[in-house]
Amino acid sequence: MAIIIDGRQASRDIRDELRAEALKLKAATGIVPGLAVILVGENPASRIYVGGKEKACQESRLSFPRVQASGRNGRARLLKRIHGLNDDRKIHGILVQLPLPSHIRPDAVIEAIDPQKDVDGFHPYNVGHLFSGNPLHRACTPSGIIALLDRYGLSWKERRR
């Protein structure tokens, strides 16, 4: 039996659910969940991808401070911006859009993110927790696939090629 998975509809449903949760949280506590995304340089694919994240956050009523950094700027300036976001209580998650320009080492940038705010789960602290079976954050793509299968009542554990 074939099942058609409608990812677009699932996405709309999830955004509706997130919007309801975000509005409820704001009404109860005044907190608006915030995801800061750092885009370094002018990579066209990255700009499109970040634009999609921005649209999803707007539709879900999440705050979305977009940090655009010039690819010419050095690592020190980028790390300073990350530390500022780490200290900002209105920011609950930080994502650095990869790839970075070749003169900036991604590991140094990822390690600068507070592990509690590392939504990609790339910080070494989070990777260690993932491998120990106790992840703080899970990588977005596999988590999204599992959520989509769960939404359609499909068991991902039993699936084999």
MIGU-31216 format. One record per residue: residue number from 1; residue in three letters; x, y, z of N, C-alpha, C in turn. Coordinates in steps of 0.05 Angstrom, whole numbers. Atoms other than C-alpha are relative to their C-alpha. Layout:
N
{rec NUM; ALA; {X; Y; Z}; {X; Y; Z}; {X; Y; Z}}
...
end
This chain:
161
{rec 1; MET; {17; -23; 0}; {0; 0; 0}; {18; 25; 0}}
{rec 2; ALA; {-15; -25; 2}; {29; 67; -21}; {-14; 22; 16}}
{rec 3; ILE; {10; -23; -15}; {22; 128; 23}; {13; 25; -11}}
{rec 4; ILE; {-11; -25; 10}; {30; 197; -6}; {4; 19; 23}}
{rec 5; ILE; {-7; -19; -22}; {66; 243; 42}; {1; 28; -12}}
{rec 6; ASP; {2; -27; 9}; {48; 315; 32}; {16; 18; 19}}
{rec 7; GLY; {-18; -16; -17}; {107; 353; 61}; {-8; 29; 3}}
{rec 8; ARG; {9; -28; -1}; {78; 421; 44}; {-23; 3; 20}}
{rec 9; GLN; {22; -2; -19}; {14; 407; 82}; {10; -5; 28}}
{rec 10; ALA; {-11; 5; -27}; {53; 378; 141}; {14; 25; 10}}
{rec 11; SER; {-14; -25; -8}; {96; 441; 141}; {-20; 21; 9}}
{rec 12; ARG; {20; -20; -8}; {34; 485; 143}; {-13; -7; 27}}
{rec 13; ASP; {12; 9; -26}; {4; 443; 199}; {19; 5; 23}}
{rec 14; ILE; {-20; -4; -22}; {68; 446; 240}; {3; 29; 6}}
{rec 15; ARG; {-2; -29; -5}; {73; 521; 231}; {-24; 11; 15}}
{rec 16; ASP; {25; -8; -14}; {1; 529; 253}; {2; -8; 30}}
{rec 17; GLU; {-3; 10; -27}; {16; 487; 315}; {21; 17; 15}}
{rec 18; LEU; {-21; -17; -13}; {80; 527; 330}; {-11; 28; 6}}
{rec 19; ARG; {11; -26; -4}; {43; 592; 321}; {-18; 1; 25}}
{rec 20; ALA; {18; 2; -23}; {-10; 570; 371}; {16; -2; 26}}
{rec 21; GLU; {-17; 3; -24}; {44; 549; 421}; {15; 26; 6}}
{rec 22; ALA; {-15; -25; -4}; {84; 613; 411}; {-18; 22; 11}}
{rec 23; LEU; {19; -20; -10}; {22; 657; 421}; {-8; -6; 29}}
{rec 24; LYS; {7; 9; -27}; {3; 617; 483}; {23; 7; 20}}
{rec 25; LEU; {-23; -6; -16}; {74; 625; 511}; {2; 30; 5}}
{rec 26; LYS; {-2; -29; -2}; {74; 700; 497}; {-22; 10; 19}}
{rec 27; ALA; {22; -9; -17}; {6; 709; 530}; {5; -7; 30}}
{rec 28; ALA; {-4; 9; -28}; {27; 670; 592}; {24; 12; 13}}
{rec 29; THR; {-26; -8; -12}; {98; 695; 601}; {12; 26; -12}}
{rec 30; GLY; {-12; -23; 14}; {112; 752; 552}; {24; -8; -17}}
{rec 31; ILE; {-24; 10; 15}; {166; 709; 520}; {-8; -6; -29}}
{rec 32; VAL; {3; 7; 29}; {171; 706; 444}; {25; -16; -7}}
{rec 33; PRO; {-23; 16; 8}; {216; 649; 422}; {16; 14; -22}}
{rec 34; GLY; {-16; -14; 20}; {275; 677; 383}; {22; -18; -11}}
{rec 35; LEU; {-21; 15; 15}; {320; 643; 331}; {16; 20; -15}}
{rec 36; ALA; {-18; -17; 15}; {380; 683; 308}; {15; -16; -21}}
{rec 37; VAL; {-14; 13; 21}; {409; 663; 242}; {22; 18; -11}}
{rec 38; ILE; {-23; -15; 9}; {478; 686; 221}; {7; -9; -28}}
{rec 39; LEU; {-7; 5; 28}; {492; 691; 147}; {25; 16; -6}}
{rec 40; VAL; {-26; -13; 6}; {564; 705; 128}; {5; -2; -30}}
{rec 41; GLY; {-5; 0; 28}; {578; 726; 57}; {-25; 2; -17}}
{rec 42; GLU; {22; -4; 19}; {535; 726; -5}; {-7; -26; -15}}
{rec 43; ASN; {6; 25; 13}; {526; 652; -21}; {-30; 0; -8}}
{rec 44; PRO; {28; -1; 8}; {462; 651; -63}; {-18; -22; 11}}
{rec 45; ALA; {16; 22; -11}; {438; 583; -39}; {-5; 5; 29}}
{rec 46; SER; {4; -6; -28}; {449; 603; 33}; {-20; 22; 5}}
{rec 47; ARG; {19; -22; -3}; {410; 667; 23}; {-29; -10; -3}}
{rec 48; ILE; {26; 11; 4}; {351; 628; -4}; {-9; -17; 23}}
{rec 49; TYR; {6; 18; -23}; {355; 577; 52}; {-7; 16; 25}}
{rec 50; VAL; {6; -17; -23}; {357; 631; 105}; {-27; 14; -3}}
{rec 51; GLY; {26; -13; 5}; {299; 666; 72}; {-23; -18; 6}}
{rec 52; GLY; {21; 19; -7}; {258; 603; 79}; {-3; -3; 30}}
{rec 53; LYS; {2; 1; -30}; {275; 599; 153}; {-13; 25; 11}}
{rec 54; GLU; {12; -25; -10}; {256; 672; 162}; {-30; -1; -5}}
{rec 55; LYS; {29; 2; 6}; {188; 660; 128}; {-13; -19; 20}}
{rec 56; ALA; {11; 20; -19}; {176; 598; 172}; {-3; 12; 28}}
{rec 57; CYS; {1; -13; -26}; {192; 638; 235}; {-22; 21; 1}}
{rec 58; GLN; {20; -21; 0}; {148; 696; 215}; {-28; -13; 1}}
{rec 59; GLU; {26; 13; 0}; {90; 649; 201}; {-7; -13; 26}}
{rec 60; SER; {3; 14; -26}; {101; 614; 268}; {0; 20; 23}}
{rec 61; ARG; {0; -21; -20}; {105; 681; 305}; {25; -2; 18}}
{rec 62; LEU; {-25; 1; -14}; {177; 669; 326}; {17; 25; -8}}
{rec 63; SER; {-18; -23; 7}; {227; 727; 329}; {23; -12; -16}}
{rec 64; PHE; {-21; 9; 19}; {280; 721; 275}; {20; 22; -5}}
{rec 65; PRO; {-21; -19; 7}; {339; 768; 282}; {20; -13; -19}}
{rec 66; ARG; {-18; 9; 21}; {378; 758; 219}; {26; 16; 2}}
{rec 67; VAL; {-26; -14; -2}; {452; 775; 226}; {15; -5; -26}}
{rec 68; GLN; {-14; 2; 25}; {484; 789; 160}; {29; 11; 5}}
{rec 69; ALA; {-28; -8; -3}; {560; 791; 162}; {14; -2; -27}}
{rec 70; SER; {-15; 0; 25}; {606; 809; 106}; {20; -23; 0}}
{rec 71; GLY; {-19; 22; 2}; {649; 752; 81}; {29; 11; 3}}
{rec 72; ARG; {-27; -12; -3}; {708; 801; 85}; {8; 3; 29}}
{rec 73; ASN; {-5; -4; -28}; {701; 809; 159}; {15; -24; 12}}
{rec 74; GLY; {-15; 22; -12}; {747; 768; 203}; {-15; -16; 20}}
{rec 75; ARG; {12; 18; -20}; {733; 713; 251}; {-6; 13; 26}}
{rec 76; ALA; {3; -13; -26}; {742; 757; 312}; {-26; 15; 2}}
{rec 77; ARG; {25; -15; 1}; {684; 802; 292}; {-24; -18; 1}}
{rec 78; LEU; {22; 19; 1}; {639; 743; 277}; {-3; -13; 28}}
{rec 79; LEU; {2; 13; -26}; {656; 710; 344}; {-12; 20; 21}}
{rec 80; LYS; {11; -21; -18}; {640; 776; 380}; {-31; 1; -3}}
{rec 81; ARG; {29; 0; 5}; {571; 776; 347}; {-14; -24; 13}}
{rec 82; ILE; {11; 25; -12}; {559; 704; 369}; {-1; 2; 30}}
{rec 83; HIS; {0; -3; -29}; {579; 720; 440}; {-22; 19; 9}}
{rec 84; GLY; {22; -18; -6}; {530; 778; 439}; {-27; -15; 0}}
{rec 85; LEU; {25; 16; 2}; {474; 730; 417}; {-2; -20; 23}}
{rec 86; ASN; {0; 18; -23}; {495; 680; 471}; {-10; 14; 25}}
{rec 87; ASP; {7; -15; -24}; {485; 734; 523}; {-28; 13; -1}}
{rec 88; ASP; {26; -13; 4}; {419; 760; 494}; {-22; -19; 9}}
{rec 89; ARG; {21; 17; -11}; {361; 731; 535}; {-24; -2; -18}}
{rec 90; LYS; {22; 2; 19}; {313; 744; 478}; {5; -20; -22}}
{rec 91; ILE; {-7; 20; 21}; {350; 695; 434}; {2; -27; 14}}
{rec 92; HIS; {1; 27; -12}; {335; 622; 449}; {14; -20; -17}}
{rec 93; GLY; {-14; 17; 18}; {369; 591; 389}; {18; 15; -19}}
{rec 94; ILE; {-18; -12; 19}; {428; 607; 345}; {8; -20; -22}}
{rec 95; LEU; {-8; 17; 22}; {443; 579; 276}; {18; 16; -18}}
{rec 96; VAL; {-19; -12; 19}; {503; 596; 234}; {-3; -15; -26}}
{rec 97; GLN; {5; 12; 26}; {487; 583; 161}; {27; -8; -13}}
{rec 98; LEU; {-24; 10; 13}; {541; 540; 129}; {-6; -4; -29}}
{rec 99; PRO; {-28; -3; -6}; {583; 541; 88}; {8; 29; 6}}
{rec 100; LEU; {-12; -26; -5}; {625; 598; 113}; {22; 6; -21}}
{rec 101; PRO; {-22; -6; 19}; {676; 635; 70}; {25; -16; 9}}
{rec 102; SER; {-22; 18; -4}; {740; 594; 64}; {20; 10; 21}}
{rec 103; HIS; {-19; -10; -19}; {781; 640; 109}; {-10; -1; 29}}
{rec 104; ILE; {10; 2; -27}; {736; 627; 169}; {-5; -30; 6}}
{rec 105; ARG; {2; 28; -7}; {742; 559; 203}; {-28; -5; 13}}
{rec 106; PRO; {27; 4; -12}; {671; 532; 217}; {2; -12; 29}}
{rec 107; ASP; {-1; 12; -27}; {694; 492; 279}; {3; 22; 21}}
{rec 108; ALA; {-3; -21; -20}; {716; 555; 315}; {-26; 16; 4}}
{rec 109; VAL; {25; -14; -2}; {650; 589; 299}; {-21; -16; 14}}
{rec 110; ILE; {19; 17; -13}; {608; 530; 320}; {6; -3; 29}}
{rec 111; GLU; {-8; 3; -29}; {647; 522; 385}; {-6; 25; 16}}
{rec 112; ALA; {6; -25; -14}; {632; 595; 401}; {-29; 2; 9}}
{rec 113; ILE; {29; -1; -6}; {557; 582; 403}; {-5; -14; 27}}
{rec 114; ASP; {8; 13; -25}; {528; 568; 472}; {-14; -26; -6}}
{rec 115; PRO; {12; 26; 6}; {511; 493; 470}; {-31; 0; 5}}
{rec 116; GLN; {29; -1; -6}; {442; 510; 500}; {-15; 13; -23}}
{rec 117; LYS; {13; -15; 21}; {428; 555; 440}; {7; -11; -28}}
{rec 118; ASP; {-9; 12; 25}; {460; 511; 386}; {-22; -18; -12}}
{rec 119; VAL; {23; 15; 10}; {397; 490; 348}; {8; -22; -20}}
{rec 120; ASP; {-8; 21; 19}; {436; 450; 296}; {12; -24; 14}}
{rec 121; GLY; {-13; 23; -15}; {469; 407; 350}; {28; -6; -9}}
{rec 122; PHE; {-27; 5; 11}; {538; 416; 318}; {22; 6; 21}}
{rec 123; HIS; {-20; -5; -21}; {574; 441; 381}; {11; -27; 10}}
{rec 124; PRO; {-11; 25; -10}; {622; 387; 406}; {-14; -11; 25}}
{rec 125; TYR; {15; 8; -24}; {584; 386; 472}; {-25; -15; -8}}
{rec 126; ASN; {25; 12; 9}; {520; 370; 435}; {4; -26; -16}}
{rec 127; VAL; {-6; 25; 15}; {552; 319; 389}; {6; -22; 20}}
{rec 128; GLY; {-6; 20; -20}; {579; 283; 450}; {-25; -10; 14}}
{rec 129; HIS; {25; 9; -12}; {510; 282; 482}; {-17; -17; -20}}
{rec 130; LEU; {14; 16; 20}; {480; 256; 417}; {11; -28; -1}}
{rec 131; PHE; {-12; 27; 2}; {529; 198; 414}; {-3; -16; 26}}
{rec 132; SER; {4; 14; -26}; {517; 182; 488}; {-30; -7; 3}}
{rec 133; GLY; {29; 7; -1}; {442; 176; 473}; {-16; 20; 16}}
{rec 134; ASN; {14; -20; -16}; {423; 239; 511}; {3; 27; -13}}
{rec 135; PRO; {-4; -26; 14}; {419; 295; 459}; {-15; 23; 12}}
{rec 136; LEU; {13; -25; -8}; {405; 366; 480}; {-17; 10; -24}}
{rec 137; HIS; {13; -8; 25}; {387; 384; 408}; {7; -21; -21}}
{rec 138; ARG; {-5; 19; 21}; {380; 339; 348}; {2; 15; -27}}
{rec 139; ALA; {-3; -13; 26}; {400; 356; 277}; {-27; 3; -13}}
{rec 140; CYS; {26; -7; 11}; {343; 388; 239}; {-10; -19; -21}}
{rec 141; THR; {10; 17; 23}; {339; 345; 176}; {-9; -27; 9}}
{rec 142; PRO; {10; 26; -9}; {336; 276; 209}; {-24; 2; 18}}
{rec 143; SER; {23; -4; -18}; {289; 303; 262}; {-25; 6; -15}}
{rec 144; GLY; {23; -7; 17}; {244; 332; 209}; {-11; -24; -15}}
{rec 145; ILE; {9; 25; 14}; {242; 266; 171}; {-15; -18; 19}}
{rec 146; ILE; {14; 16; -20}; {224; 228; 234}; {-27; 11; 7}}
{rec 147; ALA; {26; -13; -6}; {170; 279; 251}; {-20; -4; -22}}
{rec 148; LEU; {18; 3; 22}; {141; 274; 182}; {-11; -29; -1}}
{rec 149; LEU; {9; 28; -1}; {139; 198; 185}; {-20; -5; 23}}
{rec 150; ASP; {18; 3; -24}; {108; 201; 255}; {-27; 12; -6}}
{rec 151; ARG; {26; -14; 6}; {55; 250; 230}; {-18; -17; -17}}
{rec 152; TYR; {15; 18; 18}; {34; 199; 178}; {-3; -28; 11}}
{rec 153; GLY; {3; 26; -13}; {36; 141; 227}; {18; -21; -11}}
{rec 154; LEU; {-19; 20; 12}; {95; 108; 192}; {23; -5; 20}}
{rec 155; SER; {-21; 7; -18}; {146; 71; 233}; {27; 1; -14}}
{rec 156; TRP; {-26; -3; 12}; {216; 93; 215}; {19; -22; 11}}
{rec 157; LYS; {-17; 20; -12}; {246; 40; 261}; {-1; -27; -16}}
{rec 158; GLU; {4; 25; 14}; {218; -17; 219}; {8; 2; -29}}
{rec 159; ARG; {-6; -5; 28}; {238; 13; 152}; {28; -9; -7}}
{rec 160; ARG; {-25; 8; 12}; {293; -19; 113}; {-3; 4; -30}}
{rec 161; ARG; {1; -4; 29}; {311; -7; 41}; {-19; -18; -12}}
end
